[in-house]
């Protein structure tokens, strides 16, 4: 993993410390999968979780593709 790539697992654990670490380890490099795991524990929507993790949301990625 590139040293400039954020560790979404660590960020998720900092925000939601009771998350299952085993599952996070399996999805740690994919922010969308981390967000899916977190979404089971919170009422926040997927894009809000991605923003808290510091990852680009799906809407932001769509806007980049349009321009």
Secondary structure, DSSP 8 states (H G I E B T S, - for coil): --TTS--HHHHHHHH-TTS-HHHHHHHTT-HHHHHHHHHTT-S--HHHHHHHHT---HHHHHHHHH-
